[in-house]
Amino acid sequence: MDLFDSLPIEDTGLTAEQEIKALREELKEQNYKYYVLSAPTMSDREFDEKMHRLQELEAAHPEMYDPESPTQKVGSDIQSTSTQPSAVSDGFPRIRHRYPMLSLANTYSREEVEDWVRKLPTGVEIVAELKYDGLSISLWYEHGQLVHAVTRGDGTEGDDVLANIKTIAAIPKQLTNVPERLELRGEVLLPWERFEGLNKQREEQEEPLFANPRNAASGTLKLQDSKEVARRGLTCYLYYMLGEQLPGKTHYERLEQARKWGFPVSDAIKVCKNVDEVMAFIAYWDTERKNLPVATDGIVLKVNSLAEQEELGYTAKSPRWAIAYKFAAERQLTLLKQITYQVGRTGVVTPVANLEPVQLSGTMVQRATLHNEDFIRQLGIQEGDRVYVEKGGEIIPKIVGKAETVRDSDNSTSQDIGAFSFPKTCPECGTPLVRVEGEAAWRCPNEVSCPPQMKGRLEHFVSRKAMNIEGLGSETIAMLYDKGLLRSIADIYSLRQEDLSAQERLGDKSAQNILQAIEGSKQVPWARVLFALGIRMVGETTAKKIAKRYRSIDALQWASKEELTEIDDVGEQIAENIVAYFADIRNLEIITRLQAAGVQMEDVSNQQPAVSVPQVLAGKTIVISGTFTEHSREEYKQMIEDYGGKNSGSVSKKTDFILAGENMGPSKLEKAQSLGVRLMSEQEFLKELKGEN
């Protein structure tokens, strides 16, 4: 029996035609959020259920056939050039796949897996592999050299992210004694450890968390800054080889050959002779996968013989010789005892579900985030409800729904409870909460005396990636705050030996070490100081870009919103936050005290050109788009600044010209043409700098 057949079909009240159209639109939107934005709002299971429902309806109504239906096309990670917003940049060359890059048919039913196996020709071997949960990639080698790394895209063409793929140490860049043309396909992954570290950083900066490692890997691979990609630590497993005159007549033989050539191929592969061996493989990895360093969401089964693969062929969007079995997320039902509220460093009030303890994926879960008011209202939950809890990506506990039952009136926590109501005042300081238009979060505006905000800013300031002041951990900061010794980040530089030595658990030696670390922090470079200030939404990478444009705090504090938005990755909201920060007299007083203490508030790295160059670009605003041969994009950005110009990330009426390389982004090209902005080639630009134009 198909597992989906046991699930109730919601009575939508729509005709078949209306339901087909509604499902198509909904699934297209979810594909966009999943592949392009890396921010899905629907679980994989719910998406697959809706896709299965659409397939059933289309089969029953062939007159409704549409080649553009999600059942007929692969979900695309290519950024649309329409007005629909996108979270990725458009600066990657587009490459047409040599061979279509399709998706796999999938099921959550072991009975369906058995049926699939039994329908294959007698005696067929099946290769069972882990289904890694990452971003699909196709690596192209010519004469042993890695020349392209293409995302799945729409299955026909994808984005070439070669520079970012080259940051993955496990992927060979140069091979010997291999076929002239070779293509390896696989999955780009972010290990659990890296994922948790990245989300921890984002949480500290109160940035939106990645829902799972797949989304984080996808977002990382589409970054324009390869150094940031390298820092995040992606990895990769390859699972299929394509090309002409390749060794081996079976899929397994080719994987083994790829392993010998130095490609990262998983060890979790087994050639199965019958359905019992297949089911044993699935049963083993359903548990053992939880011990792996990377995310998996199922098992892939492939016919081993390449000749038989060819004979079985393909459907419109998937091969008939392969199928994916997807593991169901572990889910438990428990009691939502109480909703409490946490106040973060920037005043965001986050609701937290306090649960009756429940065992989930090997750990005891008692708390789960409820994100914001809208999330709670969307689920329709309140204290006393019995709720379903899952571990997102097997790591982060999350509430995914509630049981459709009457609340447990015998439980004391559920009696006399009215409808859910988000608090109107800060649970820590009592200040009325505010909600900025366009944001989902409620925020406490009392930055001056709300204890969690003040402690949070102090903890952020001393953190390793900021001022790196060892010895001032969260407990020590809380103790010094409670004693009245710390009220702002500037107070750190007023701490004295006797103040610290007198505190419990510190003593003379610890006090000396803390003071030495504080003194050493005065050498922290300007970009990290800017990050340490804790301006809303100014993360580590953004701070570096801002500090490169404005090389001192004095220059930055006079920057306008319009000037700030010309910096890559600085949108209107970030620019507004920066302007608002410097408009607050209390922040200016803190900055003055930090300067007086000797903290570096300007760039002293001598990044100006060693030789004075003519300011031939003075007063000009320039946009860079495409790929180049003579210099990198970052080098060209530096040259623009050195010669007096301004870099901008978007095309507008103020743009003087676009430095246009190969494969220029289509949206920027379209905007330039509509505004009549000049396109300047790489060679023309270099002549411009020499004064030859």
VOGU-3710 file (C-alpha; in Angstrom, 3 decimals, decimal comma):
1> mdlfdslpie> 0,000/0,000/0,000  1,217/3,504/-0,831  1,888/5,329/2,415  0,165/8,415/1,047  -3,061/6,410/0,581  -3,319/6,150/4,352  -3,201/9,912/4,749  -6,479/11,868/4,695  -6,997/14,075/1,657  -8,205/17,498/2,716
11> dtgltaeqei> -11,635/18,362/1,351  -10,781/21,635/-0,377  -14,215/22,249/-1,861  -12,517/22,846/-5,232  -13,200/21,219/-8,550  -10,445/18,974/-9,935  -9,435/21,714/-12,367  -9,268/24,312/-9,603  -7,288/22,022/-7,293  -4,787/21,166/-10,048
21> kalreelkeq> -4,177/24,847/-10,763  -3,887/25,690/-7,054  -1,428/22,848/-6,403  0,712/23,811/-9,401  1,011/27,404/-8,208  1,726/26,371/-4,615  4,398/23,832/-5,601  6,065/26,275/-8,000  6,255/28,839/-5,211  7,706/26,267/-2,803
31> nykyyvlsap> 10,270/25,172/-5,402  11,377/28,795/-5,697  11,700/29,164/-1,927  13,592/25,855/-1,646  15,999/26,076/-4,574  16,520/29,821/-5,067  15,889/31,440/-1,685  17,192/28,481/0,373  14,341/29,288/2,769  11,507/26,750/2,410
41> tmsdrefdek> 8,278/27,285/4,320  6,967/23,753/3,786  8,395/20,458/5,028  9,749/17,929/2,509  7,052/15,504/3,562  4,214/17,984/3,000  5,686/18,990/-0,369  5,924/15,359/-1,484  2,350/14,678/-0,375  1,067/17,623/-2,416
51> mhrlqeleaa> 3,174/16,559/-5,424  1,749/13,042/-5,168  -1,782/14,456/-5,001  -1,116/16,560/-8,103  0,218/13,515/-9,972  -2,966/11,588/-9,128  -5,205/14,436/-10,294  -3,275/14,937/-13,530  -3,419/11,199/-14,269  -7,195/11,264/-13,769
61> hpemydpesp> -7,545/14,381/-15,950  -5,159/14,051/-18,926  -6,920/16,973/-20,622  -5,222/19,186/-17,981  -1,705/18,211/-19,118  0,776/21,095/-18,925  4,504/20,712/-19,742  5,206/23,504/-17,212  3,598/21,590/-14,333  5,908/20,824/-11,354
71> tqkvgsdiqs> 5,247/17,133/-12,056  6,985/17,538/-15,434  9,901/19,796/-14,533  12,819/19,750/-12,125  12,816/22,428/-9,402  15,256/25,127/-10,492  17,960/26,911/-8,443  18,458/29,534/-11,171  17,543/33,026/-10,097  14,564/34,387/-11,977
81> tstqpsavsd> 14,946/37,676/-13,816  11,376/38,578/-12,901  10,381/40,996/-10,167  10,083/38,182/-7,654  12,637/38,773/-4,864  15,699/36,548/-4,667  18,199/35,853/-1,907  21,084/35,023/-4,258  23,243/37,125/-6,526  23,083/36,907/-10,287
91> gfprirhryp> 26,795/37,087/-10,955  27,362/33,446/-12,008  27,807/32,324/-15,624  25,065/30,054/-16,904  26,105/26,730/-18,429  23,996/24,268/-20,418  24,271/20,708/-19,111  25,794/18,159/-21,472  23,399/15,588/-20,068  20,054/16,521/-18,434
101> mlslantysr> 20,389/16,752/-14,658  17,152/15,200/-13,438  15,652/14,556/-10,025  14,677/11,208/-8,512  11,248/9,729/-7,982  10,822/9,239/-4,241  8,694/7,458/-1,686  8,327/7,176/2,076  6,919/3,656/1,784  9,077/0,539/2,118
111> eevedwvrkl> 6,265/-1,385/0,407  6,695/0,833/-2,662  10,441/0,183/-2,595  9,764/-3,564/-2,593  7,328/-3,174/-5,508  9,909/-1,172/-7,474  12,594/-3,798/-6,939  10,317/-6,719/-7,874  9,269/-5,007/-11,120  12,875/-4,886/-12,329
121> ptgveivael> 14,159/-7,631/-14,683  15,093/-10,862/-12,936  18,656/-10,988/-11,602  19,274/-7,238/-11,751  21,808/-5,968/-9,220  20,908/-2,837/-7,263  23,385/-0,365/-5,794  22,151/1,052/-2,483  23,626/4,405/-1,407  22,935/7,064/1,184
131> kydglsislw> 20,896/10,041/-0,011  22,882/13,033/1,190  20,887/16,193/1,870  22,769/18,973/0,141  23,013/20,839/-3,147  23,468/18,930/-6,408  26,579/19,736/-8,416  28,112/18,626/-11,713  31,912/18,766/-12,003  33,368/18,995/-15,532
141> yehgqlvhav> 36,943/17,947/-16,252  38,763/18,481/-19,535  42,235/16,977/-20,010  42,270/16,373/-16,260  41,550/20,007/-15,372  38,439/21,068/-13,422  36,868/23,644/-15,750  33,232/23,984/-14,634  31,107/23,283/-11,549  27,449/23,577/-12,513
151> trgdgtegdd> 24,424/23,535/-10,208  21,335/21,528/-11,164  19,536/24,699/-12,233  16,389/23,732/-14,118  17,881/20,412/-15,214  18,829/21,831/-18,610  21,187/24,599/-17,540  22,659/25,764/-14,244  24,986/28,286/-12,619  28,749/27,779/-12,856
161> vlaniktiaa> 30,048/28,174/-9,287  33,576/27,008/-10,079  35,426/29,503/-7,858  33,374/28,462/-4,822  33,695/24,736/-5,530  37,474/25,130/-5,688  37,403/26,036/-1,981  36,363/22,447/-1,148  39,595/20,612/-0,366  38,136/17,148/-1,057
171> ipkqltnvpe> 37,479/17,929/-4,743  40,478/17,332/-7,074  41,412/20,325/-9,210  43,853/18,488/-11,487  43,902/14,808/-12,526  46,245/12,618/-14,557  45,559/9,495/-16,624  41,832/10,159/-16,929  39,537/10,372/-19,990  39,749/13,565/-22,035
181> rlelrgevll> 36,265/14,665/-20,927  34,828/13,563/-17,619  31,807/14,584/-15,555  31,187/13,711/-11,908  27,908/14,451/-10,177  27,410/14,700/-6,467  26,134/16,598/-3,471  27,698/19,640/-1,788  27,194/19,475/1,989  27,770/21,495/5,130
191> pwerfeglnk> 28,806/19,185/8,003  26,730/19,244/11,178  29,547/20,789/13,195  29,976/23,629/10,724  26,219/24,101/10,470  25,810/24,420/14,223  28,712/26,893/14,406  27,282/29,000/11,583  23,833/29,099/13,157  25,336/29,958/16,527
201> qreeqeeplf> 27,038/32,974/14,961  23,809/34,015/13,261  21,888/33,609/16,511  24,395/35,814/18,351  23,915/38,449/15,656  20,145/37,879/15,753  20,118/36,998/12,068  17,632/34,438/10,677  18,859/30,881/11,299  19,285/28,357/8,498
211> anprnaasgt> 16,577/25,722/8,857  18,948/22,852/8,048  22,413/22,131/6,583  20,973/21,805/3,058  19,722/25,402/3,092  23,004/26,594/4,575  25,028/24,750/1,916  22,838/26,145/-0,851  23,122/29,709/0,421  26,877/29,330/0,896
221> lklqdskeva> 27,526/27,995/-2,605  25,792/31,033/-4,139  27,869/33,608/-2,227  29,991/35,986/-4,327  32,842/35,981/-1,799  34,890/32,773/-2,204  36,841/33,546/0,962  33,616/33,426/2,971  32,685/30,163/1,225  36,054/28,682/2,193
231> rrgltcylyy> 35,613/29,830/5,798  32,299/27,991/6,147  33,898/24,615/5,321  31,760/22,848/2,713  32,393/19,215/1,804  31,187/16,949/-0,997  30,300/13,360/-1,928  30,164/12,281/-5,574  27,771/9,578/-6,741  27,678/9,313/-10,546
241> mlgeqlpgkt> 30,114/9,439/-13,486  29,316/10,520/-17,036  31,330/10,799/-20,244  32,568/8,833/-23,217  34,954/5,870/-23,243  34,759/5,523/-19,468  36,040/2,441/-17,660  33,599/-0,123/-16,230  30,269/-1,537/-17,308  28,480/-1,005/-14,004
251> hyerleqark> 27,678/1,952/-11,827  29,557/0,434/-8,897  32,729/-0,139/-10,949  32,730/3,492/-12,002  32,318/4,700/-8,441  35,289/2,584/-7,395  37,331/4,013/-10,270  36,361/7,543/-9,239  37,542/6,722/-5,716  40,919/5,549/-7,091
261> wgfpvsdaik> 41,280/8,813/-9,028  40,925/10,690/-5,748  37,271/11,727/-5,797  35,314/11,816/-2,512  32,991/8,796/-2,788  30,994/7,546/0,194  31,906/4,237/1,834  28,212/3,604/2,570  27,528/1,742/-0,700  26,379/-1,844/-1,174
271> vcknvdevma> 25,605/-3,966/-4,240  22,367/-5,792/-3,392  21,289/-9,054/-5,071  17,673/-9,092/-3,898  14,967/-7,146/-2,111  15,905/-8,555/1,311  19,407/-7,088/1,052  17,927/-3,753/-0,002  15,580/-3,683/2,987  18,383/-4,665/5,359
281> fiaywdterk> 20,474/-1,744/4,048  17,569/0,661/4,617  16,916/-0,651/8,125  20,591/-0,359/9,124  21,043/3,221/7,933  17,711/4,411/9,297  19,439/4,347/12,685  23,158/4,522/11,894  22,857/7,694/9,752  22,359/9,688/12,950
291> nlpvatdgiv> 26,035/9,083/13,744  27,271/10,570/10,452  28,982/13,996/10,308  26,690/15,184/7,490  22,936/15,241/6,862  21,165/12,404/5,083  17,467/12,108/4,362  17,117/8,715/2,752  18,489/5,916/0,571  19,017/5,954/-3,206
301> lkvnslaeqe> 18,653/2,707/-5,174  20,123/2,417/-8,675  20,246/-0,405/-11,196  23,905/-1,404/-11,309  24,246/-2,367/-14,990  24,769/0,704/-17,204  23,307/-1,159/-20,185  20,155/-1,934/-18,225  19,965/1,687/-17,069  19,952/2,725/-20,722
311> elgytakspr> 17,255/0,201/-21,562  14,982/1,307/-18,701  15,301/4,968/-19,738  13,733/8,091/-18,267  10,472/9,898/-17,557  10,121/13,644/-18,124  11,952/14,488/-14,891  13,525/11,321/-13,453  15,288/8,078/-14,422  13,257/4,855/-14,300
321> waiaykfaae> 16,331/2,940/-13,147  16,590/4,729/-9,780  14,373/5,587/-6,845  14,853/7,403/-3,530  13,443/6,131/-0,258  13,121/9,038/2,183  13,291/8,587/5,934  10,355/9,992/7,853  11,293/12,658/10,403  10,957/11,370/13,950
331> rqltllkqit> 7,933/12,990/15,558  6,525/12,814/19,088  3,392/14,155/20,755  3,819/16,002/24,045  2,245/18,668/26,226  2,971/22,374/25,743  3,148/23,323/29,417  4,065/26,975/29,168  5,200/29,658/26,725  7,992/31,853/28,086
341> yqvgrtgvvt> 9,818/34,732/26,444  13,523/35,485/25,953  14,946/38,928/25,201  17,976/38,999/22,921  20,901/41,377/22,481  19,023/43,644/20,074  15,767/43,493/22,028  14,013/40,806/19,968  11,503/38,935/22,143  11,435/35,240/21,218
351> pvanlepvql> 8,709/32,909/22,499  9,911/29,536/23,782  7,830/26,382/24,227  8,401/24,623/27,557  7,374/21,011/26,979  6,645/17,887/28,928  10,009/16,069/28,425  9,937/13,710/25,445  12,569/11,397/23,897  13,397/12,402/20,318
361> sgtmvqratl> 16,228/11,130/18,097  18,153/9,877/21,100  17,918/13,018/23,242  15,445/14,395/25,784  13,650/17,471/24,449  12,092/19,956/26,909  12,231/23,259/25,025  11,692/24,415/21,445  11,651/27,829/19,804  8,328/29,243/18,649
371> hnedfirqlg> 10,064/31,927/16,533  7,525/34,768/16,722  3,875/35,682/17,203  2,931/34,962/13,577  4,349/31,433/13,824  2,279/30,666/16,923  -0,917/32,028/15,400  -0,310/30,129/12,162  -0,108/26,846/14,094  -3,030/27,869/16,295
381> iqegdrvyve> -1,380/26,637/19,508  -1,524/27,803/23,098  -0,543/26,594/26,542  -2,191/23,283/27,424  -2,233/21,965/23,854  -0,687/18,657/22,903  1,785/19,408/20,140  3,886/17,462/17,664  7,628/17,974/17,991  10,255/17,077/15,394
391> kggeiipkiv> 13,966/17,606/15,211  14,642/19,790/12,205  17,481/18,111/10,347  17,775/15,756/13,348  19,234/18,616/15,416  16,935/21,549/16,165  13,710/20,733/18,030  10,699/22,389/16,427  6,944/22,282/16,884  5,202/21,324/13,644
401> gkaetvrdsd> 1,536/21,169/14,686  -0,950/20,280/17,357  -3,178/17,316/18,002  -6,785/17,936/17,047  -8,061/17,047/20,507  -9,571/18,870/23,457  -6,953/20,182/25,886  -6,161/18,032/28,874  -8,388/19,589/31,534  -6,875/17,300/34,190
411> nstsqdigaf> -3,505/18,982/33,812  -3,097/22,015/36,040  -1,135/23,924/33,424  -4,011/23,834/30,972  -6,860/25,020/33,184  -8,414/28,474/32,844  -6,220/29,359/29,891  -7,630/31,780/27,338  -6,621/32,314/23,740  -2,947/32,995/23,056
421> sfpktcpecg> -1,880/36,607/23,521  1,638/37,888/22,879  2,872/40,131/25,718  2,561/43,875/25,200  5,477/44,758/27,504  9,031/43,461/27,861  9,123/40,464/30,239  12,448/41,726/31,636  12,053/45,496/32,067  8,361/46,209/31,481
431> tplvrvegea> 8,904/48,582/28,549  6,074/48,542/25,936  7,120/46,388/22,983  7,253/47,706/19,415  6,923/45,945/16,100  8,665/47,453/13,104  6,615/47,420/9,925  7,679/44,549/7,699  9,269/42,546/10,544  7,792/39,518/12,287
441> awrcpnevsc> 9,456/40,133/15,650  8,359/42,234/18,602  11,220/44,218/20,091  11,980/45,922/23,395  13,214/49,450/22,552  14,822/49,982/25,974  18,453/49,563/24,920  19,739/51,554/27,891  18,484/49,598/30,893  16,960/46,304/29,715
451> ppqmkgrleh> 19,284/43,763/31,424  19,333/40,985/28,753  20,084/43,506/26,016  22,884/45,136/27,979  24,461/41,809/28,945  24,022/40,524/25,392  25,845/43,512/23,898  28,675/43,048/26,372  28,968/39,343/25,536  28,940/40,109/21,827
461> fvsrkamnie> 31,607/42,802/22,204  34,083/40,512/23,994  33,427/37,447/21,785  36,241/35,774/19,855  35,317/37,140/16,428  34,849/40,620/17,873  37,276/42,022/20,497  38,367/38,554/21,719  38,657/39,450/25,412  39,279/36,133/27,152
471> glgsetiaml> 38,164/35,784/30,745  35,024/37,854/30,313  32,584/35,018/29,757  28,823/35,261/30,165  28,912/34,368/33,879  31,625/36,919/34,663  29,827/39,606/32,672  26,569/38,845/34,505  28,376/39,071/37,849  30,054/42,394/36,989
481> ydkgllrsia> 26,763/43,734/35,653  24,931/42,793/38,829  27,666/44,520/40,855  27,186/47,699/38,803  30,701/47,579/37,329  29,556/47,093/33,714  26,731/49,007/32,107  28,133/49,635/28,607  30,914/48,254/26,441  33,012/51,341/27,243
491> diyslrqedl> 32,963/50,391/30,941  35,175/47,397/30,098  38,124/49,746/29,612  37,521/51,344/33,030  37,779/48,069/34,989  40,521/48,062/37,647  42,557/45,321/39,269  40,912/45,838/42,656  37,414/45,749/41,089  38,047/42,346/39,555
501> saqerlgdks> 40,136/40,763/42,314  37,392/41,433/44,841  34,853/39,346/42,927  34,004/35,777/43,821  35,779/33,132/41,659  38,279/35,629/40,217  41,214/36,607/42,405  44,444/38,438/41,508  45,687/36,113/38,761  42,375/35,978/36,900
511> aqnilqaieg> 42,026/39,742/37,243  45,478/40,277/35,736  44,685/37,966/32,805  41,430/39,804/32,086  43,156/43,191/32,169  45,872/41,919/29,821  43,209/40,669/27,407  41,443/44,036/27,577  44,707/45,806/26,814  45,376/43,446/23,916
521> skqvpwarvl> 41,949/44,148/22,456  43,091/47,683/21,676  45,026/46,179/18,754  41,943/44,576/17,198  41,563/45,964/13,636  38,875/48,458/12,708  36,624/46,000/10,827  36,295/43,766/13,891  35,696/46,758/16,155  32,834/47,791/13,885
531> falgirmvge> 31,375/44,282/14,136  31,849/44,351/17,921  29,765/47,514/18,296  26,701/45,341/17,711  24,824/47,518/15,232  21,667/45,653/14,264  22,126/43,318/11,266  25,789/44,297/10,768  27,409/40,884/10,848  31,074/39,993/10,528
541> ttakkiakry> 31,188/39,900/6,714  29,097/43,047/6,292  31,295/44,898/8,784  34,391/44,053/6,722  32,818/45,484/3,584  31,687/48,640/5,353  35,093/49,105/6,991  36,771/48,765/3,617  34,684/51,636/2,239  34,757/53,806/5,365
551> rsidalqwas> 38,172/53,529/6,929  37,359/55,230/10,211  34,474/55,632/12,631  34,556/59,373/11,957  33,953/58,816/8,247  31,266/56,204/8,809  29,169/58,250/11,220  28,509/60,879/8,529  27,545/58,350/5,817  24,050/58,732/4,386
561> keelteiddv> 21,604/55,899/3,817  22,008/56,280/0,057  25,797/56,042/0,260  25,674/53,005/2,516  23,349/51,050/0,204  25,982/51,315/-2,529  28,092/48,807/-0,578  27,646/45,141/-1,490  25,286/43,311/0,908  24,118/46,543/2,569
571> geqiaeniva> 20,398/46,894/1,952  18,073/49,659/3,043  17,321/48,115/6,438  20,990/47,728/7,373  21,721/51,258/6,159  18,851/52,617/8,255  20,164/50,749/11,309  23,632/52,275/10,864  22,271/55,807/10,453  20,023/55,338/13,506
581> yfadirnlei> 22,959/54,057/15,575  25,014/57,189/14,976  21,988/59,433/15,520  21,803/58,268/19,147  23,857/60,551/21,419  24,375/57,673/23,868  26,202/55,646/21,222  28,362/58,642/20,309  29,361/59,002/23,958  30,378/55,322/24,079
591> itrlqaagvq> 32,426/55,740/20,897  34,202/58,764/22,375  35,114/56,756/25,464  36,370/53,823/23,350  38,547/56,188/21,300  39,927/57,732/24,481  40,756/54,229/25,770  42,839/53,533/22,658  40,511/51,180/20,756  41,256/51,237/17,018
601> medvsnqqpa> 38,516/53,224/15,362  40,269/53,583/12,029  42,105/51,441/9,495  45,845/51,583/10,194  46,758/48,738/7,835  48,022/51,119/5,153  45,701/49,755/2,491  45,993/52,905/0,389  47,945/52,468/-2,868  51,685/52,484/-2,317
611> vsvpqvlagk> 52,040/54,859/-5,284  49,727/57,820/-5,780  47,451/57,219/-8,773  45,406/59,732/-10,776  41,814/60,039/-9,560  40,360/59,456/-13,024  37,214/57,876/-11,562  36,526/60,626/-9,039  32,819/61,229/-8,596  31,807/58,182/-10,646
621> tivisgtfte> 29,581/55,345/-9,442  30,415/52,000/-11,022  28,722/48,594/-10,975  30,681/45,376/-11,602  28,992/42,375/-13,218  30,220/39,194/-14,887  33,508/37,303/-14,914  36,927/38,650/-15,859  40,288/37,407/-17,135  42,839/40,094/-16,156
631> hsreeykqmi> 41,833/40,657/-12,513  39,358/39,304/-9,963  36,155/41,149/-9,057  37,601/42,114/-5,661  40,733/43,482/-7,319  38,624/45,590/-9,655  36,589/46,914/-6,734  39,792/47,968/-4,998  41,067/49,604/-8,192  37,828/51,596/-8,507
641> edyggknsgs> 38,273/52,919/-4,979  41,993/53,596/-5,477  41,256/55,688/-8,589  38,598/57,715/-6,783  35,401/55,926/-7,826  32,565/54,350/-5,849  31,415/50,741/-6,105  27,711/50,022/-6,210  25,933/46,677/-6,046  22,877/47,755/-8,023
651> vskktdfila> 22,172/49,626/-11,258  20,360/52,960/-10,938  20,134/56,362/-12,614  23,199/57,358/-10,585  25,328/54,613/-12,192  27,944/56,133/-14,527  28,884/52,852/-16,193  28,994/49,092/-15,681  32,294/47,226/-15,778  30,853/44,314/-17,761
661> genmgpskle> 32,650/40,976/-17,950  31,621/37,742/-19,631  28,238/36,262/-18,686  26,947/39,505/-17,200  23,985/39,063/-14,858  20,750/39,198/-16,895  18,851/41,388/-14,418  21,629/43,993/-14,367  21,885/43,905/-18,146  18,135/44,443/-18,491
671> kaqslgvrlm> 18,201/47,321/-15,985  21,187/48,933/-17,717  19,473/48,782/-21,093  16,257/50,293/-19,722  18,179/53,189/-18,115  20,663/53,662/-20,943  23,671/52,997/-18,693  26,939/52,474/-20,580  28,599/49,034/-20,580  32,403/49,163/-20,425
681> seqeflkelk> 34,489/46,094/-21,242  37,423/44,944/-19,158  39,959/46,215/-21,679  38,175/49,562/-22,041  38,202/49,945/-18,273  41,941/49,306/-18,013  42,538/51,894/-20,724  40,309/54,318/-18,801  42,571/53,990/-15,773  45,587/54,769/-17,951
691> gen> 43,840/57,810/-19,412  43,848/56,317/-22,892  40,097/56,613/-23,570
//
